[in-house]
Amino acid sequence: MSGRSAPLIDLATLERRVTALALPAGDWALHGSAPMLAHGLLSRVHDIDIIARGAAWTAAKRLGKMHRGLTDHCVLLPDGVEIFDGWLGDDIDTLIDTAETLDGLPFVRLEHVLAYKRRLARSHDLPHIALLESSIARR
């Protein structure tokens, strides 16, 4: 959810950066545009958004300084990694508990990504919404 000036991140870089965090399994998932990257709908993303609860949120707070985001707390880390304790009012327990594992990492389901992008409807979300709708319709 950060600004758009950072270098773009491909899937291999995302996997490397996230794995290096060593967050406790079961209490976090990748969100934002990362699930679209994992499903091959995007080739690169601007940042790495992670939602975390419980032990993963406790670990995240030890990795960096906590800030207040739009509606949630956020730990901003180098290299475009942002870890949130919520997601714009969505139930993060549901988002994490229903996440799908791809290449060993938990990603929020595309349906949930589509729902939040539709709700926000920012200009840069509009092409993502079209990609998500098309991908979900093909399933």
C-alpha positions in Angstrom: 0.0 0.0 0.0 3.0 2.2 -0.2 4.0 4.9 -2.8 4.9 3.9 -6.3 8.6 5.1 -6.5 10.4 1.9 -5.3 11.9 -0.5 -7.8 9.5 -3.2 -9.0 9.6 -6.6 -7.3 9.3 -9.9 -9.2 8.1 -13.2 -7.7 11.6 -14.6 -7.0 12.6 -11.5 -5.1 9.3 -11.5 -3.2 9.8 -15.1 -2.2 13.4 -14.4 -1.0 12.4 -11.3 1.0 9.4 -12.9 2.7 11.2 -16.2 3.5 14.0 -14.2 5.1 11.6 -12.7 7.6 11.0 -16.1 9.1 7.5 -15.2 10.3 5.7 -17.9 12.3 3.5 -20.1 10.1 -0.2 -19.9 10.3 -0.4 -16.3 11.5 0.2 -14.3 8.3 -0.5 -14.1 4.6 0.6 -12.0 1.6 -2.0 -9.5 0.4 -2.3 -6.5 -1.8 -1.1 -7.3 -5.3 1.2 -10.1 -4.2 -1.4 -12.8 -4.8 -1.8 -11.5 -8.4 1.9 -11.9 -8.9 1.9 -15.4 -7.5 -0.9 -16.4 -9.9 0.9 -14.9 -12.9 -1.5 -12.0 -13.4 1.3 -9.5 -12.8 5.0 -9.8 -13.6 6.1 -7.3 -10.9 4.7 -5.4 -7.9 5.6 -2.2 -6.2 5.7 -3.5 -2.6 5.1 -6.5 -0.5 2.0 -6.3 1.7 1.7 -8.8 4.5 -1.1 -9.2 7.1 -0.2 -10.7 10.4 -1.7 -11.6 13.7 -0.7 -13.3 16.9 2.9 -14.7 16.9 3.6 -13.3 13.4 2.6 -9.8 14.4 4.7 -10.0 17.6 7.7 -11.1 15.5 7.0 -8.3 12.9 7.1 -5.6 15.6 10.6 -6.8 16.5 11.7 -6.4 12.9 11.1 -2.7 12.6 9.3 0.4 13.9 5.6 0.3 14.0 3.6 3.1 12.3 -0.1 3.9 12.0 -1.4 3.2 8.6 -4.7 4.3 7.1 -6.7 2.2 9.5 -4.2 -0.3 10.9 -0.8 -0.5 12.4 2.1 -1.2 10.0 5.7 -2.2 10.4 7.7 -0.7 7.5 10.8 -2.7 6.5 13.5 -2.1 3.9 13.0 -3.3 0.4 9.3 -2.5 0.1 8.0 -4.9 2.8 5.0 -3.7 4.8 3.5 -5.8 7.6 0.0 -4.8 8.8 -2.0 -5.9 11.8 -5.3 -5.5 9.8 -6.5 -4.8 6.4 -8.8 -1.8 5.9 -11.5 -3.2 8.2 -11.5 -6.7 6.7 -11.5 -9.8 9.0 -7.8 -10.8 8.8 -8.5 -14.1 10.6 -10.7 -15.1 7.6 -8.1 -13.7 5.1 -5.3 -15.7 6.8 -7.3 -18.8 7.5 -8.5 -19.1 3.9 -5.2 -18.2 2.3 -3.9 -20.5 -0.4 -0.3 -21.8 -0.3 1.7 -21.3 -3.4 5.4 -22.2 -3.6 5.3 -22.6 0.2 3.9 -19.1 1.0 0.4 -18.2 2.1 -1.4 -15.8 -0.3 -4.8 -14.2 0.3 -7.3 -15.6 -2.1 -7.9 -13.7 -5.3 -11.6 -13.3 -4.5 -10.6 -11.3 -1.4 -8.1 -9.2 -3.3 -10.8 -8.4 -5.9 -13.3 -7.4 -3.1 -10.9 -4.9 -1.5 -9.7 -3.5 -4.9 -13.4 -3.0 -5.9 -14.1 -1.3 -2.6 -11.2 1.1 -2.9 -11.5 1.5 -6.7 -8.3 3.6 -6.9 -7.2 4.5 -10.5 -4.3 2.0 -10.3 -6.7 -0.8 -9.1 -9.0 -0.6 -12.2 -6.7 -2.7 -14.5 -6.2 -5.1 -11.6 -9.9 -5.5 -11.1 -10.3 -6.4 -14.8 -7.5 -9.0 -14.5 -8.9 -10.5 -11.3 -12.5 -10.7 -12.7 -11.2 -12.5 -15.8 -9.0 -14.9 -13.9 -11.7 -15.8 -11.4 -14.3 -16.3 -14.1 -11.9 -18.8 -15.8 -11.7 -21.0 -12.8 
